[in-house]
Amino acid sequence: MPDKITIYHNPRCSKSRETLSLLQSRGIAPEIVLYLQDPPDAATLKTLLKALGIKPRELLRTKEDEYKSLGLADGALSDAELIRIMSAHPKLIERPIVVKGKQAVLGRPPEAVLQLLR
């Protein structure tokens, strides 16, 4: 049985919509997680970060108002603190994240998800 595909999706984001459309155009009906309504907890974020192969800071949307208002440019913040903040403020999480098995990819650009489909 092939691994299911999950997309952490924000319908208001053009890249997220393009990525979902790209998957669907290939006959894939991914599980859709509306992460702004159902934010991932810290454990889920840690799993996603490991699958993406990146550090928490690399998953932050630095242009969001919350990034500035929460002082997230402060390099002294630990990975655990950043993960906790992203879970509490999911708007700060870069999107879309597409997961297949133990692998994940950021859909920026949307075509990046094609590497999961091989």
Jmol script that loads the backbone (N, CA, C; Angstrom):
load data "model"
ATOM      1  N   MET A   1       0.848  -1.188   0.000  1.00  0.00           N
ATOM      2  CA  MET A   1       0.000   0.000   0.000  1.00  0.00           C
ATOM      3  C   MET A   1       0.889   1.244   0.000  1.00  0.00           C
ATOM      4  N   PRO A   2       0.679   2.147  -0.942  1.00  0.00           N
ATOM      5  CA  PRO A   2       1.527   3.348  -0.989  1.00  0.00           C
ATOM      6  C   PRO A   2       1.258   4.270   0.203  1.00  0.00           C
ATOM      7  N   ASP A   3       2.281   5.042   0.529  1.00  0.00           N
ATOM      8  CA  ASP A   3       2.138   6.013   1.617  1.00  0.00           C
ATOM      9  C   ASP A   3       1.097   7.051   1.247  1.00  0.00           C
ATOM     10  N   LYS A   4       0.282   7.413   2.243  1.00  0.00           N
ATOM     11  CA  LYS A   4      -0.691   8.480   1.974  1.00  0.00           C
ATOM     12  C   LYS A   4       0.059   9.806   1.908  1.00  0.00           C
ATOM     13  N   ILE A   5      -0.562  10.746   1.246  1.00  0.00           N
ATOM     14  CA  ILE A   5       0.023  12.078   1.111  1.00  0.00           C
ATOM     15  C   ILE A   5      -0.854  13.058   1.860  1.00  0.00           C
ATOM     16  N   THR A   6      -0.214  13.902   2.648  1.00  0.00           N
ATOM     17  CA  THR A   6      -0.906  14.913   3.439  1.00  0.00           C
ATOM     18  C   THR A   6      -0.371  16.276   3.050  1.00  0.00           C
ATOM     19  N   ILE A   7      -1.264  17.256   2.961  1.00  0.00           N
ATOM     20  CA  ILE A   7      -0.835  18.630   2.708  1.00  0.00           C
ATOM     21  C   ILE A   7      -1.325  19.509   3.846  1.00  0.00           C
ATOM     22  N   TYR A   8      -0.395  20.253   4.414  1.00  0.00           N
ATOM     23  CA  TYR A   8      -0.735  21.290   5.404  1.00  0.00           C
ATOM     24  C   TYR A   8      -1.034  22.527   4.578  1.00  0.00           C
ATOM     25  N   HIS A   9      -2.314  22.862   4.516  1.00  0.00           N
ATOM     26  CA  HIS A   9      -2.844  23.756   3.497  1.00  0.00           C
ATOM     27  C   HIS A   9      -3.491  25.005   4.086  1.00  0.00           C
ATOM     28  N   ASN A  10      -3.263  26.120   3.393  1.00  0.00           N
ATOM     29  CA  ASN A  10      -3.961  27.370   3.686  1.00  0.00           C
ATOM     30  C   ASN A  10      -4.638  27.775   2.379  1.00  0.00           C
ATOM     31  N   PRO A  11      -5.973  27.644   2.301  1.00  0.00           N
ATOM     32  CA  PRO A  11      -6.676  27.942   1.049  1.00  0.00           C
ATOM     33  C   PRO A  11      -6.509  29.385   0.569  1.00  0.00           C
ATOM     34  N   ARG A  12      -6.101  30.293   1.447  1.00  0.00           N
ATOM     35  CA  ARG A  12      -5.924  31.695   1.050  1.00  0.00           C
ATOM     36  C   ARG A  12      -4.554  31.948   0.425  1.00  0.00           C
ATOM     37  N   CYS A  13      -3.670  30.965   0.474  1.00  0.00           N
ATOM     38  CA  CYS A  13      -2.304  31.111  -0.044  1.00  0.00           C
ATOM     39  C   CYS A  13      -2.233  30.549  -1.473  1.00  0.00           C
ATOM     40  N   SER A  14      -1.770  31.378  -2.403  1.00  0.00           N
ATOM     41  CA  SER A  14      -1.710  30.941  -3.802  1.00  0.00           C
ATOM     42  C   SER A  14      -0.774  29.748  -3.987  1.00  0.00           C
ATOM     43  N   LYS A  15       0.363  29.728  -3.325  1.00  0.00           N
ATOM     44  CA  LYS A  15       1.311  28.606  -3.464  1.00  0.00           C
ATOM     45  C   LYS A  15       0.692  27.320  -2.927  1.00  0.00           C
ATOM     46  N   SER A  16      -0.058  27.454  -1.851  1.00  0.00           N
ATOM     47  CA  SER A  16      -0.724  26.289  -1.272  1.00  0.00           C
ATOM     48  C   SER A  16      -1.797  25.764  -2.233  1.00  0.00           C
ATOM     49  N   ARG A  17      -2.571  26.652  -2.812  1.00  0.00           N
ATOM     50  CA  ARG A  17      -3.601  26.245  -3.782  1.00  0.00           C
ATOM     51  C   ARG A  17      -2.960  25.606  -5.012  1.00  0.00           C
ATOM     52  N   GLU A  18      -1.866  26.199  -5.501  1.00  0.00           N
ATOM     53  CA  GLU A  18      -1.173  25.654  -6.677  1.00  0.00           C
ATOM     54  C   GLU A  18      -0.626  24.258  -6.382  1.00  0.00           C
ATOM     55  N   THR A  19      -0.086  24.076  -5.188  1.00  0.00           N
ATOM     56  CA  THR A  19       0.480  22.774  -4.814  1.00  0.00           C
ATOM     57  C   THR A  19      -0.621  21.724  -4.735  1.00  0.00           C
ATOM     58  N   LEU A  20      -1.739  22.064  -4.108  1.00  0.00           N
ATOM     59  CA  LEU A  20      -2.867  21.133  -4.017  1.00  0.00           C
ATOM     60  C   LEU A  20      -3.366  20.778  -5.420  1.00  0.00           C
ATOM     61  N   SER A  21      -3.482  21.755  -6.280  1.00  0.00           N
ATOM     62  CA  SER A  21      -3.939  21.534  -7.651  1.00  0.00           C
ATOM     63  C   SER A  21      -2.967  20.617  -8.405  1.00  0.00           C
ATOM     64  N   LEU A  22      -1.682  20.827  -8.212  1.00  0.00           N
ATOM     65  CA  LEU A  22      -0.659  20.000  -8.850  1.00  0.00           C
ATOM     66  C   LEU A  22      -0.811  18.541  -8.428  1.00  0.00           C
ATOM     67  N   LEU A  23      -1.024  18.309  -7.140  1.00  0.00           N
ATOM     68  CA  LEU A  23      -1.222  16.937  -6.650  1.00  0.00           C
ATOM     69  C   LEU A  23      -2.485  16.334  -7.263  1.00  0.00           C
ATOM     70  N   GLN A  24      -3.569  17.099  -7.226  1.00  0.00           N
ATOM     71  CA  GLN A  24      -4.842  16.600  -7.749  1.00  0.00           C
ATOM     72  C   GLN A  24      -4.771  16.327  -9.247  1.00  0.00           C
ATOM     73  N   SER A  25      -4.005  17.134  -9.983  1.00  0.00           N
ATOM     74  CA  SER A  25      -3.878  16.930 -11.428  1.00  0.00           C
ATOM     75  C   SER A  25      -3.146  15.629 -11.748  1.00  0.00           C
ATOM     76  N   ARG A  26      -2.463  15.074 -10.760  1.00  0.00           N
ATOM     77  CA  ARG A  26      -1.764  13.795 -10.924  1.00  0.00           C
ATOM     78  C   ARG A  26      -2.566  12.649 -10.311  1.00  0.00           C
ATOM     79  N   GLY A  27      -3.846  12.919 -10.049  1.00  0.00           N
ATOM     80  CA  GLY A  27      -4.716  11.870  -9.528  1.00  0.00           C
ATOM     81  C   GLY A  27      -4.543  11.580  -8.051  1.00  0.00           C
ATOM     82  N   ILE A  28      -3.900  12.472  -7.340  1.00  0.00           N
ATOM     83  CA  ILE A  28      -3.664  12.283  -5.902  1.00  0.00           C
ATOM     84  C   ILE A  28      -4.700  13.091  -5.125  1.00  0.00           C
ATOM     85  N   ALA A  29      -5.366  12.419  -4.219  1.00  0.00           N
ATOM     86  CA  ALA A  29      -6.332  13.089  -3.336  1.00  0.00           C
ATOM     87  C   ALA A  29      -5.714  13.113  -1.936  1.00  0.00           C
ATOM     88  N   PRO A  30      -4.903  14.128  -1.653  1.00  0.00           N
ATOM     89  CA  PRO A  30      -4.205  14.137  -0.367  1.00  0.00           C
ATOM     90  C   PRO A  30      -5.153  14.413   0.799  1.00  0.00           C
ATOM     91  N   GLU A  31      -4.726  13.969   1.968  1.00  0.00           N
ATOM     92  CA  GLU A  31      -5.418  14.382   3.186  1.00  0.00           C
ATOM     93  C   GLU A  31      -5.073  15.859   3.367  1.00  0.00           C
ATOM     94  N   ILE A  32      -6.091  16.680   3.571  1.00  0.00           N
ATOM     95  CA  ILE A  32      -5.868  18.121   3.697  1.00  0.00           C
ATOM     96  C   ILE A  32      -5.991  18.524   5.155  1.00  0.00           C
ATOM     97  N   VAL A  33      -4.914  19.109   5.688  1.00  0.00           N
ATOM     98  CA  VAL A  33      -4.926  19.620   7.053  1.00  0.00           C
ATOM     99  C   VAL A  33      -4.981  21.148   6.958  1.00  0.00           C
ATOM    100  N   LEU A  34      -6.083  21.713   7.408  1.00  0.00           N
ATOM    101  CA  LEU A  34      -6.217  23.171   7.440  1.00  0.00           C
ATOM    102  C   LEU A  34      -5.544  23.645   8.729  1.00  0.00           C
ATOM    103  N   TYR A  35      -4.226  23.816   8.644  1.00  0.00           N
ATOM    104  CA  TYR A  35      -3.422  24.005   9.839  1.00  0.00           C
ATOM    105  C   TYR A  35      -3.698  25.314  10.586  1.00  0.00           C
ATOM    106  N   LEU A  36      -4.310  26.288   9.941  1.00  0.00           N
ATOM    107  CA  LEU A  36      -4.650  27.520  10.666  1.00  0.00           C
ATOM    108  C   LEU A  36      -5.830  27.264  11.607  1.00  0.00           C
ATOM    109  N   GLN A  37      -6.722  26.363  11.207  1.00  0.00           N
ATOM    110  CA  GLN A  37      -7.867  26.008  12.056  1.00  0.00           C
ATOM    111  C   GLN A  37      -7.519  24.902  13.032  1.00  0.00           C
ATOM    112  N   ASP A  38      -6.603  24.027  12.639  1.00  0.00           N
ATOM    113  CA  ASP A  38      -6.212  22.875  13.455  1.00  0.00           C
ATOM    114  C   ASP A  38      -4.678  22.853  13.543  1.00  0.00           C
ATOM    115  N   PRO A  39      -4.101  23.773  14.353  1.00  0.00           N
ATOM    116  CA  PRO A  39      -2.644  23.907  14.391  1.00  0.00           C
ATOM    117  C   PRO A  39      -1.932  22.643  14.873  1.00  0.00           C
ATOM    118  N   PRO A  40      -0.808  22.331  14.246  1.00  0.00           N
ATOM    119  CA  PRO A  40      -0.030  21.175  14.712  1.00  0.00           C
ATOM    120  C   PRO A  40       0.551  21.453  16.090  1.00  0.00           C
ATOM    121  N   ASP A  41       0.562  20.427  16.938  1.00  0.00           N
ATOM    122  CA  ASP A  41       1.176  20.589  18.254  1.00  0.00           C
ATOM    123  C   ASP A  41       2.698  20.499  18.106  1.00  0.00           C
ATOM    124  N   ALA A  42       3.388  20.705  19.209  1.00  0.00           N
ATOM    125  CA  ALA A  42       4.859  20.734  19.171  1.00  0.00           C
ATOM    126  C   ALA A  42       5.428  19.415  18.652  1.00  0.00           C
ATOM    127  N   ALA A  43       4.857  18.293  19.074  1.00  0.00           N
ATOM    128  CA  ALA A  43       5.368  16.991  18.632  1.00  0.00           C
ATOM    129  C   ALA A  43       5.204  16.821  17.125  1.00  0.00           C
ATOM    130  N   THR A  44       4.066  17.245  16.600  1.00  0.00           N
ATOM    131  CA  THR A  44       3.825  17.154  15.155  1.00  0.00           C
ATOM    132  C   THR A  44       4.798  18.053  14.402  1.00  0.00           C
ATOM    133  N   LEU A  45       5.004  19.267  14.916  1.00  0.00           N
ATOM    134  CA  LEU A  45       5.955  20.183  14.269  1.00  0.00           C
ATOM    135  C   LEU A  45       7.363  19.591  14.261  1.00  0.00           C
ATOM    136  N   LYS A  46       7.777  18.960  15.359  1.00  0.00           N
ATOM    137  CA  LYS A  46       9.107  18.334  15.408  1.00  0.00           C
ATOM    138  C   LYS A  46       9.220  17.244  14.340  1.00  0.00           C
ATOM    139  N   THR A  47       8.164  16.445  14.188  1.00  0.00           N
ATOM    140  CA  THR A  47       8.148  15.384  13.181  1.00  0.00           C
ATOM    141  C   THR A  47       8.234  15.975  11.779  1.00  0.00           C
ATOM    142  N   LEU A  48       7.477  17.044  11.540  1.00  0.00           N
ATOM    143  CA  LEU A  48       7.509  17.706  10.224  1.00  0.00           C
ATOM    144  C   LEU A  48       8.890  18.281   9.939  1.00  0.00           C
ATOM    145  N   LEU A  49       9.480  18.931  10.918  1.00  0.00           N
ATOM    146  CA  LEU A  49      10.812  19.516  10.736  1.00  0.00           C
ATOM    147  C   LEU A  49      11.848  18.445  10.418  1.00  0.00           C
ATOM    148  N   LYS A  50      11.763  17.311  11.116  1.00  0.00           N
ATOM    149  CA  LYS A  50      12.696  16.208  10.860  1.00  0.00           C
ATOM    150  C   LYS A  50      12.503  15.698   9.434  1.00  0.00           C
ATOM    151  N   ALA A  51      11.238  15.529   9.022  1.00  0.00           N
ATOM    152  CA  ALA A  51      10.948  15.036   7.672  1.00  0.00           C
ATOM    153  C   ALA A  51      11.414  16.032   6.603  1.00  0.00           C
ATOM    154  N   LEU A  52      11.299  17.323   6.913  1.00  0.00           N
ATOM    155  CA  LEU A  52      11.744  18.360   5.982  1.00  0.00           C
ATOM    156  C   LEU A  52      13.265  18.499   5.972  1.00  0.00           C
ATOM    157  N   GLY A  53      13.903  18.083   7.073  1.00  0.00           N
ATOM    158  CA  GLY A  53      15.356  18.210   7.192  1.00  0.00           C
ATOM    159  C   GLY A  53      15.800  19.641   7.421  1.00  0.00           C
ATOM    160  N   ILE A  54      14.965  20.421   8.133  1.00  0.00           N
ATOM    161  CA  ILE A  54      15.310  21.823   8.398  1.00  0.00           C
ATOM    162  C   ILE A  54      15.152  22.144   9.881  1.00  0.00           C
ATOM    163  N   LYS A  55      15.682  23.284  10.262  1.00  0.00           N
ATOM    164  CA  LYS A  55      15.570  23.789  11.627  1.00  0.00           C
ATOM    165  C   LYS A  55      14.292  24.628  11.748  1.00  0.00           C
ATOM    166  N   PRO A  56      13.764  24.767  12.960  1.00  0.00           N
ATOM    167  CA  PRO A  56      12.535  25.554  13.152  1.00  0.00           C
ATOM    168  C   PRO A  56      12.591  26.953  12.545  1.00  0.00           C
ATOM    169  N   ARG A  57      13.718  27.616  12.686  1.00  0.00           N
ATOM    170  CA  ARG A  57      13.824  28.988  12.168  1.00  0.00           C
ATOM    171  C   ARG A  57      13.586  29.034  10.657  1.00  0.00           C
ATOM    172  N   GLU A  58      13.951  27.954   9.948  1.00  0.00           N
ATOM    173  CA  GLU A  58      13.787  27.896   8.492  1.00  0.00           C
ATOM    174  C   GLU A  58      12.328  27.715   8.069  1.00  0.00           C
ATOM    175  N   LEU A  59      11.461  27.374   9.023  1.00  0.00           N
ATOM    176  CA  LEU A  59      10.038  27.167   8.731  1.00  0.00           C
ATOM    177  C   LEU A  59       9.206  28.399   9.085  1.00  0.00           C
ATOM    178  N   LEU A  60       9.864  29.417   9.610  1.00  0.00           N
ATOM    179  CA  LEU A  60       9.155  30.638  10.019  1.00  0.00           C
ATOM    180  C   LEU A  60       8.900  31.566   8.843  1.00  0.00           C
ATOM    181  N   ARG A  61       7.705  32.132   8.822  1.00  0.00           N
ATOM    182  CA  ARG A  61       7.366  33.173   7.845  1.00  0.00           C
ATOM    183  C   ARG A  61       7.786  34.505   8.455  1.00  0.00           C
ATOM    184  N   THR A  62       8.893  35.036   7.987  1.00  0.00           N
ATOM    185  CA  THR A  62       9.491  36.223   8.609  1.00  0.00           C
ATOM    186  C   THR A  62       8.784  37.526   8.263  1.00  0.00           C
ATOM    187  N   LYS A  63       7.899  37.493   7.281  1.00  0.00           N
ATOM    188  CA  LYS A  63       7.223  38.739   6.896  1.00  0.00           C
ATOM    189  C   LYS A  63       5.875  38.934   7.594  1.00  0.00           C
ATOM    190  N   GLU A  64       5.472  37.957   8.400  1.00  0.00           N
ATOM    191  CA  GLU A  64       4.206  38.079   9.148  1.00  0.00           C
ATOM    192  C   GLU A  64       4.366  39.087  10.287  1.00  0.00           C
ATOM    193  N   ASP A  65       3.290  39.805  10.579  1.00  0.00           N
ATOM    194  CA  ASP A  65       3.308  40.780  11.677  1.00  0.00           C
ATOM    195  C   ASP A  65       3.713  40.129  12.997  1.00  0.00           C
ATOM    196  N   GLU A  66       3.231  38.893  13.236  1.00  0.00           N
ATOM    197  CA  GLU A  66       3.555  38.203  14.488  1.00  0.00           C
ATOM    198  C   GLU A  66       5.063  37.980  14.627  1.00  0.00           C
ATOM    199  N   TYR A  67       5.753  37.782  13.518  1.00  0.00           N
ATOM    200  CA  TYR A  67       7.197  37.558  13.580  1.00  0.00           C
ATOM    201  C   TYR A  67       7.870  38.745  14.254  1.00  0.00           C
ATOM    202  N   LYS A  68       7.464  39.942  13.838  1.00  0.00           N
ATOM    203  CA  LYS A  68       8.056  41.157  14.405  1.00  0.00           C
ATOM    204  C   LYS A  68       7.539  41.400  15.826  1.00  0.00           C
ATOM    205  N   SER A  69       6.217  41.287  16.015  1.00  0.00           N
ATOM    206  CA  SER A  69       5.633  41.615  17.313  1.00  0.00           C
ATOM    207  C   SER A  69       6.076  40.645  18.409  1.00  0.00           C
ATOM    208  N   LEU A  70       6.397  39.404  18.043  1.00  0.00           N
ATOM    209  CA  LEU A  70       6.859  38.424  19.035  1.00  0.00           C
ATOM    210  C   LEU A  70       8.379  38.421  19.182  1.00  0.00           C
ATOM    211  N   GLY A  71       9.067  39.277  18.437  1.00  0.00           N
ATOM    212  CA  GLY A  71      10.524  39.375  18.554  1.00  0.00           C
ATOM    213  C   GLY A  71      11.252  38.123  18.101  1.00  0.00           C
ATOM    214  N   LEU A  72      10.760  37.479  17.049  1.00  0.00           N
ATOM    215  CA  LEU A  72      11.334  36.204  16.631  1.00  0.00           C
ATOM    216  C   LEU A  72      12.656  36.321  15.877  1.00  0.00           C
ATOM    217  N   ALA A  73      13.077  37.527  15.567  1.00  0.00           N
ATOM    218  CA  ALA A  73      14.390  37.698  14.940  1.00  0.00           C
ATOM    219  C   ALA A  73      15.504  37.457  15.957  1.00  0.00           C
ATOM    220  N   ASP A  74      15.152  37.388  17.230  1.00  0.00           N
ATOM    221  CA  ASP A  74      16.114  37.170  18.308  1.00  0.00           C
ATOM    222  C   ASP A  74      16.752  35.788  18.161  1.00  0.00           C
ATOM    223  N   GLY A  75      18.023  35.756  17.816  1.00  0.00           N
ATOM    224  CA  GLY A  75      18.737  34.501  17.607  1.00  0.00           C
ATOM    225  C   GLY A  75      18.915  33.676  18.870  1.00  0.00           C
ATOM    226  N   ALA A  76      18.623  34.247  20.025  1.00  0.00           N
ATOM    227  CA  ALA A  76      18.780  33.526  21.290  1.00  0.00           C
ATOM    228  C   ALA A  76      17.616  32.568  21.562  1.00  0.00           C
ATOM    229  N   LEU A  77      16.533  32.689  20.801  1.00  0.00           N
ATOM    230  CA  LEU A  77      15.391  31.792  21.013  1.00  0.00           C
ATOM    231  C   LEU A  77      15.776  30.367  20.630  1.00  0.00           C
ATOM    232  N   SER A  78      15.435  29.430  21.505  1.00  0.00           N
ATOM    233  CA  SER A  78      15.783  28.027  21.246  1.00  0.00           C
ATOM    234  C   SER A  78      14.835  27.414  20.225  1.00  0.00           C
ATOM    235  N   ASP A  79      15.242  26.267  19.670  1.00  0.00           N
ATOM    236  CA  ASP A  79      14.374  25.549  18.741  1.00  0.00           C
ATOM    237  C   ASP A  79      13.044  25.213  19.417  1.00  0.00           C
ATOM    238  N   ALA A  80      13.109  24.765  20.675  1.00  0.00           N
ATOM    239  CA  ALA A  80      11.886  24.398  21.411  1.00  0.00           C
ATOM    240  C   ALA A  80      10.963  25.604  21.559  1.00  0.00           C
ATOM    241  N   GLU A  81      11.534  26.774  21.834  1.00  0.00           N
ATOM    242  CA  GLU A  81      10.711  27.981  21.957  1.00  0.00           C
ATOM    243  C   GLU A  81      10.068  28.337  20.615  1.00  0.00           C
ATOM    244  N   LEU A  82      10.833  28.241  19.544  1.00  0.00           N
ATOM    245  CA  LEU A  82      10.291  28.551  18.213  1.00  0.00           C
ATOM    246  C   LEU A  82       9.158  27.591  17.839  1.00  0.00           C
ATOM    247  N   ILE A  83       9.341  26.314  18.158  1.00  0.00           N
ATOM    248  CA  ILE A  83       8.308  25.313  17.878  1.00  0.00           C
ATOM    249  C   ILE A  83       7.051  25.628  18.685  1.00  0.00           C
ATOM    250  N   ARG A  84       7.211  25.951  19.945  1.00  0.00           N
ATOM    251  CA  ARG A  84       6.068  26.292  20.802  1.00  0.00           C
ATOM    252  C   ARG A  84       5.322  27.507  20.238  1.00  0.00           C
ATOM    253  N   ILE A  85       6.077  28.501  19.799  1.00  0.00           N
ATOM    254  CA  ILE A  85       5.474  29.724  19.248  1.00  0.00           C
ATOM    255  C   ILE A  85       4.741  29.426  17.943  1.00  0.00           C
ATOM    256  N   MET A  86       5.335  28.592  17.066  1.00  0.00           N
ATOM    257  CA  MET A  86       4.663  28.251  15.805  1.00  0.00           C
ATOM    258  C   MET A  86       3.363  27.486  16.055  1.00  0.00           C
ATOM    259  N   SER A  87       3.371  26.636  17.057  1.00  0.00           N
ATOM    260  CA  SER A  87       2.155  25.890  17.382  1.00  0.00           C
ATOM    261  C   SER A  87       1.063  26.835  17.881  1.00  0.00           C
ATOM    262  N   ALA A  88       1.460  27.834  18.665  1.00  0.00           N
ATOM    263  CA  ALA A  88       0.497  28.810  19.195  1.00  0.00           C
ATOM    264  C   ALA A  88       0.083  29.840  18.146  1.00  0.00           C
ATOM    265  N   HIS A  89       0.938  30.074  17.158  1.00  0.00           N
ATOM    266  CA  HIS A  89       0.687  31.072  16.106  1.00  0.00           C
ATOM    267  C   HIS A  89       0.935  30.420  14.742  1.00  0.00           C
ATOM    268  N   PRO A  90       0.021  29.541  14.301  1.00  0.00           N
ATOM    269  CA  PRO A  90       0.274  28.769  13.071  1.00  0.00           C
ATOM    270  C   PRO A  90       0.436  29.614  11.813  1.00  0.00           C
ATOM    271  N   LYS A  91       0.015  30.860  11.856  1.00  0.00           N
ATOM    272  CA  LYS A  91       0.198  31.742  10.706  1.00  0.00           C
ATOM    273  C   LYS A  91       1.688  31.922  10.388  1.00  0.00           C
ATOM    274  N   LEU A  92       2.541  31.665  11.380  1.00  0.00           N
ATOM    275  CA  LEU A  92       3.990  31.814  11.213  1.00  0.00           C
ATOM    276  C   LEU A  92       4.632  30.639  10.475  1.00  0.00           C
ATOM    277  N   ILE A  93       3.873  29.563  10.268  1.00  0.00           N
ATOM    278  CA  ILE A  93       4.431  28.363   9.636  1.00  0.00           C
ATOM    279  C   ILE A  93       4.410  28.527   8.114  1.00  0.00           C
ATOM    280  N   GLU A  94       5.583  28.332   7.516  1.00  0.00           N
ATOM    281  CA  GLU A  94       5.686  28.396   6.047  1.00  0.00           C
ATOM    282  C   GLU A  94       4.816  27.300   5.454  1.00  0.00           C
ATOM    283  N   ARG A  95       4.235  27.560   4.302  1.00  0.00           N
ATOM    284  CA  ARG A  95       3.311  26.627   3.696  1.00  0.00           C
ATOM    285  C   ARG A  95       3.504  26.604   2.188  1.00  0.00           C
ATOM    286  N   PRO A  96       2.945  25.583   1.576  1.00  0.00           N
ATOM    287  CA  PRO A  96       2.357  24.374   2.132  1.00  0.00           C
ATOM    288  C   PRO A  96       3.433  23.331   2.427  1.00  0.00           C
ATOM    289  N   ILE A  97       3.141  22.467   3.364  1.00  0.00           N
ATOM    290  CA  ILE A  97       4.023  21.332   3.651  1.00  0.00           C
ATOM    291  C   ILE A  97       3.296  20.092   3.146  1.00  0.00           C
ATOM    292  N   VAL A  98       3.993  19.312   2.329  1.00  0.00           N
ATOM    293  CA  VAL A  98       3.420  18.069   1.810  1.00  0.00           C
ATOM    294  C   VAL A  98       4.232  16.914   2.386  1.00  0.00           C
ATOM    295  N   VAL A  99       3.521  15.930   2.933  1.00  0.00           N
ATOM    296  CA  VAL A  99       4.159  14.803   3.612  1.00  0.00           C
ATOM    297  C   VAL A  99       3.771  13.501   2.936  1.00  0.00           C
ATOM    298  N   LYS A 100       4.772  12.652   2.750  1.00  0.00           N
ATOM    299  CA  LYS A 100       4.548  11.290   2.256  1.00  0.00           C
ATOM    300  C   LYS A 100       5.476  10.380   3.045  1.00  0.00           C
ATOM    301  N   GLY A 101       4.893   9.510   3.850  1.00  0.00           N
ATOM    302  CA  GLY A 101       5.707   8.627   4.683  1.00  0.00           C
ATOM    303  C   GLY A 101       6.551   9.434   5.656  1.00  0.00           C
ATOM    304  N   LYS A 102       7.849   9.191   5.649  1.00  0.00           N
ATOM    305  CA  LYS A 102       8.760   9.909   6.544  1.00  0.00           C
ATOM    306  C   LYS A 102       9.427  11.099   5.855  1.00  0.00           C
ATOM    307  N   GLN A 103       8.969  11.407   4.640  1.00  0.00           N
ATOM    308  CA  GLN A 103       9.528  12.525   3.889  1.00  0.00           C
ATOM    309  C   GLN A 103       8.521  13.663   3.810  1.00  0.00           C
ATOM    310  N   ALA A 104       9.038  14.867   3.746  1.00  0.00           N
ATOM    311  CA  ALA A 104       8.181  16.039   3.572  1.00  0.00           C
ATOM    312  C   ALA A 104       8.928  17.047   2.719  1.00  0.00           C
ATOM    313  N   VAL A 105       8.148  17.903   2.087  1.00  0.00           N
ATOM    314  CA  VAL A 105       8.726  18.928   1.237  1.00  0.00           C
ATOM    315  C   VAL A 105       7.865  20.172   1.355  1.00  0.00           C
ATOM    316  N   LEU A 106       8.522  21.320   1.257  1.00  0.00           N
ATOM    317  CA  LEU A 106       7.820  22.598   1.265  1.00  0.00           C
ATOM    318  C   LEU A 106       7.451  22.915  -0.178  1.00  0.00           C
ATOM    319  N   GLY A 107       6.184  23.223  -0.420  1.00  0.00           N
ATOM    320  CA  GLY A 107       5.721  23.495  -1.781  1.00  0.00           C
ATOM    321  C   GLY A 107       6.050  24.896  -2.246  1.00  0.00           C
ATOM    322  N   ARG A 108       7.302  25.263  -2.144  1.00  0.00           N
ATOM    323  CA  ARG A 108       7.786  26.564  -2.617  1.00  0.00           C
ATOM    324  C   ARG A 108       9.039  26.317  -3.437  1.00  0.00           C
ATOM    325  N   PRO A 109       8.957  26.235  -4.710  1.00  0.00           N
ATOM    326  CA  PRO A 109       7.773  26.361  -5.570  1.00  0.00           C
ATOM    327  C   PRO A 109       6.924  25.088  -5.508  1.00  0.00           C
ATOM    328  N   PRO A 110       5.679  25.154  -5.985  1.00  0.00           N
ATOM    329  CA  PRO A 110       4.801  23.986  -5.933  1.00  0.00           C
ATOM    330  C   PRO A 110       5.418  22.733  -6.557  1.00  0.00           C
ATOM    331  N   GLU A 111       6.201  22.902  -7.618  1.00  0.00           N
ATOM    332  CA  GLU A 111       6.812  21.755  -8.310  1.00  0.00           C
ATOM    333  C   GLU A 111       7.769  20.972  -7.413  1.00  0.00           C
ATOM    334  N   ALA A 112       8.190  21.564  -6.307  1.00  0.00           N
ATOM    335  CA  ALA A 112       9.105  20.861  -5.386  1.00  0.00           C
ATOM    336  C   ALA A 112       8.477  19.580  -4.852  1.00  0.00           C
ATOM    337  N   VAL A 113       7.140  19.524  -4.786  1.00  0.00           N
ATOM    338  CA  VAL A 113       6.485  18.326  -4.253  1.00  0.00           C
ATOM    339  C   VAL A 113       6.623  17.129  -5.181  1.00  0.00           C
ATOM    340  N   LEU A 114       6.968  17.369  -6.433  1.00  0.00           N
ATOM    341  CA  LEU A 114       7.079  16.263  -7.384  1.00  0.00           C
ATOM    342  C   LEU A 114       8.134  15.263  -6.963  1.00  0.00           C
ATOM    343  N   GLN A 115       9.154  15.697  -6.211  1.00  0.00           N
ATOM    344  CA  GLN A 115      10.187  14.772  -5.771  1.00  0.00           C
ATOM    345  C   GLN A 115       9.621  13.706  -4.820  1.00  0.00           C
ATOM    346  N   LEU A 116       8.516  14.001  -4.148  1.00  0.00           N
ATOM    347  CA  LEU A 116       7.887  13.009  -3.263  1.00  0.00           C
ATOM    348  C   LEU A 116       7.131  11.950  -4.045  1.00  0.00           C
ATOM    349  N   LEU A 117       6.800  12.227  -5.279  1.00  0.00           N
ATOM    350  CA  LEU A 117       5.943  11.355  -6.067  1.00  0.00           C
ATOM    351  C   LEU A 117       6.717  10.314  -6.858  1.00  0.00           C
ATOM    352  N   ARG A 118       8.017  10.382  -6.812  1.00  0.00           N
ATOM    353  CA  ARG A 118       8.848   9.427  -7.588  1.00  0.00           C
ATOM    354  C   ARG A 118       8.802   8.046  -7.000  1.00  0.00           C
TER     355      ARG A 118
END
end "model"
wireframe off; spacefill off
backbone 0.3
color backbone group
